[in-house]
Amino acid sequence: MLPDLASLEYFHFLRPLWLVLLIPWLLLIRLGGNRRNQKDMFGGIIAPHLLEHLRLNSKDSRWFNPTAVGGAFIVLCLLVVIGPSWRQQPSPLSQDESAMVVVLDASSSMEQGDVQPSRLERGKQKASDLLALRPDKKSSLVVYAGTAHTVLTLTADQDILNQYLAAIKPSMMPRGGKFAEHALPLIDDILRDTTAAATVVLITDGLGSNTETAFTDYFGQRSHQLLVLGIGGDSDENGIAPLERRRLRTLASDSGGHYVELTIDDGDVRALERRIESHYVIIDDDALPWLDSGYPLIFICMALWLMWFRKGWTINWAWLLLPIALTLTPEPVLAQESDKGKDQKATETLQSSFSLGQWVTELWLTPDQQGRLLLQYGDYHGAANHFEDPLWKGVAYYYNEDFMQAAEYFSRSDSDDALFNEANARAHARDFLRAVKRYDQLLARTPGYPGATENRAKVQALIDEINRMSESQQGEEGSSEEKQMGGDEAIAAEGAEKLSFDQVEIKQYTAEEILQSEATRDMWLRGVQQDPSNFLATKFNMQLQRRGPRQ
């Protein structure tokens, strides 16, 4: 950048001591000039009218020569070294007004333990680490499953953020599913008082059927940035829903954001922190360092250096090729390859041919189209791995008789057909209680849905039969297997573990009684905000009731 006339009064050199390099350079010029001034070296040998045309400093000699270019190169390099400056650096004193909204997936698939201790716990750890890298900066927390809820609006208090973050668990969510798009209106409410662009960090293991379209439209109309952190592994054994890495990458790319892979160290969190956009308000300061403006001259020096590749000029730098040539040693050639090497090459050839065929298939067919073909040919497991649409992925798992996995993916689509299919899948998996709940949700939304009433009656009859069979065990404690049961495992019926809360007498204390009794006050204070899970669950249910049955 060239200085304007007003700033020339501040022109100075940052490192003027380097000007001493002018002394040896001027001495070299003086010696060269003395040699050129010796015009009588050949005066007694060559005729004067011929000698005048043989000298390099003749009238028609060219100015573009190694000597002139070398002199210009040295002058420019010297200017870069001494550091000309006429303006100050921008102020580093600023305040970051950008906000970060963490959108955390709290659906049932996040309870899977392929990532220890679980996907949800690892996601909460990564979110906490990310908050620690942004001290004193505003952040917010939104969780979602079948519904989305704001846990905390923008705040710089990381202690309370981490406290509520640690309390998040899928059981507090009012509805099952995986609909990250329900969090988008909440983000607008959170950021309505901010003018700077914000960063939305989505932590999840998969997407719903309409998530990609909703996110692409949302971020296409706003200046906010999307960062996606994928949590989970690729294995689908033992009913584990694999990480939908390809869909998450596509979501981030189509929304103008970035996808970050989960790592065992803090590399993923630091990658997220580096990509979080900032919006600084500059604070003016007169005591700022001066900006070194000599660096742009480096590009001119590089252009002049290229002149030494001209024919006839290379003699000045050709000696540099010697150490380079000595370092380039040829690899030895073997007379005959071993059988092991041949087998390894054959394996590599097969792998390359498979990769080529897969590349050609992906070039002409989308993953959903590949899944349809595999589903038609009866490869249900392969079809489930290729499908990206949650509804079709659930159909593939359903045909593969992996009913709990099918129910998980059916829950990621917010439609009547998906809800009906989820209820049927849970019924086949003997998850009768949740199946009845899904039928009830469907009938509340669409009372006349075909087959829902009949299927619910059949499943309810099975529950009643199981309850009647378990009445004889009313006096026994629940088995260890039942006590360990949690998450999204199948629950056949209430059985002997069904309790009547109406029989429990609850004693309520007034505020005066609590404050008057020291023991009661201490017990009450120990229980206040130790575990905000119940508070958040009540808050989410109240929000859902205000929104209505359709979210």
C-alpha positions, 0 to 999 in steps of 0.5 A: 500500500502506497503512503498518502501525502498526509502520512509522509511526515511520519515516514521513518525506518524501523531498523536503520542500523542495517544501512551499514550494508551500504558501505561494502556494496558501495565499495564493490561499485567503486571497484567495478567502476575503476575497472571499467575506467581503464580504457587504455588496456587494449589501446596499443593493441586494437585500433581505436575505431574498433575498440570503441565498439568492443567496450561494454560501456559503449553508447549502444550497450544495453542497460538491462544486464546482470549488473543493473538488475543485481544492483536493483535487487540489492537496493530493494532487499536493503529496503526490506531489511531496514523496514520503511514505515509510515503508519501504525498497526491496528489496535489489538485492544478490542472486544469480541461481540460475537456469540456462540450457540451450542446446539446439542443432540439429546436424542436416544441414539446419543446414549450409545456407548461406542464412544466412551462413556457415551456419545452424549457424555463425550459431546458434553465434554467437548462442549465444556472444553470449547467453552473453556477456550472462550473465557468471558465470551457470550455463549448459549445452549440449546438441546433437542430431540423430538423437540428443541428447547433453550437451556440458557440464553446468551451468558458469559458465566461458564460455571452455570453453563457447565452446570446445566450442560452436565444435567442434560440427558435424553430422559428429560426430553418431552418427545423422542426423535432427532429434529435439529431444525426445531432449534433454528427458531430458538436461535433467532430468539437468542440472537435477536438483540445481537448485531454481529454474526454468530457461530452455531456449533451443532453436536450430533451423530445424525440428522432427521429427514428435513434437517438438511433443507431447513439448515441450508435455507436458514444459513443461506439467509443469515450471516451466521456460521455453522460448525458441525462436530460428529460424535460416534463411530462407524460400526453398526453392530449390536444395534448401534446407529452409526455416525452419519458422517457423509450427511453431516459433511454435506449439511456443513458444506451446503450451509457454508460451514465446516465439519470437524471430526471427533478426536481423542484429544482436544484437537477437534475442540481447538479446530472449532475454536479457530473457526469460530468467527469473531466480531471485534470493536477496535479500541483506539490507542496512540501508543501502538507499534508501527507497521513494517511496510517493506514486505510488499517489496519482496514480490518485486525482489522475487521477480528480479530473481527470476532474471537469473534464469535467463540464458547467459546469466545462470553462471552466477548461481549454477554452483547452487545445483551441486548440493541439490544434485548430491542429495538426489540419490536413485533408489536401488532396483531389485532383480526379482520380487518375492512372493510376498511382494507379489501377493501384496501387489495383487491385494492392492490391485483388487483394492484399487479396482474395488475403489474404482468400481465404488467411485464409478457407482457413486459418480452415477447413483446417489447413496439413496439410489444405491440403497434402493437397489440393495434393498430390492436385491435383499441386501438389507444391511448393506442398504441401511448403510447406504441410505441417507434418508432416515425413513428409508434407512429405518425401512431397511433395518425393519426388513433386516429385523433390527427393529430397535435400530429401525425405530431409532431412524423412524423417530428422526422423521416428523411425519405420520408414516414415520410415527406409525412405522416406529410404533410397529417396529417397537412392537416387534421388538417387544418395546410395548410401552413405548409402542403404545405411546407412539400410537397415542401420539399418532392418534392424537395428531391423526385420529383416523390413521389406518391401522393405528387403532387396531395395532394399539389394541393388540399391543395393549392386550399384550401389555395387559397379559404380561401384567396379569402374569407378573401379579404373582411376583408383586412381593418380589423385588425387581430383578437385577436385569430390570434395574440395569435396564435403561436408555432405549431398551425394550420395555414390555410392560409395567409389571410389578414395578408399577407404583402408585404415587397417590399412596405416598404422603408428601409433607410440605414446609413453608418458607418460615419453617425452612428458615427457622429450622437450621437442620431443615435449612441446611438440607434444603440448601444442599438440594437446591440446584445440585441437579437441575435435571428435574427443573429442565424436564419440567421447563421443557414440558411446559414449553411444549404445552405452550407450543401445542401438539405440533411442536 
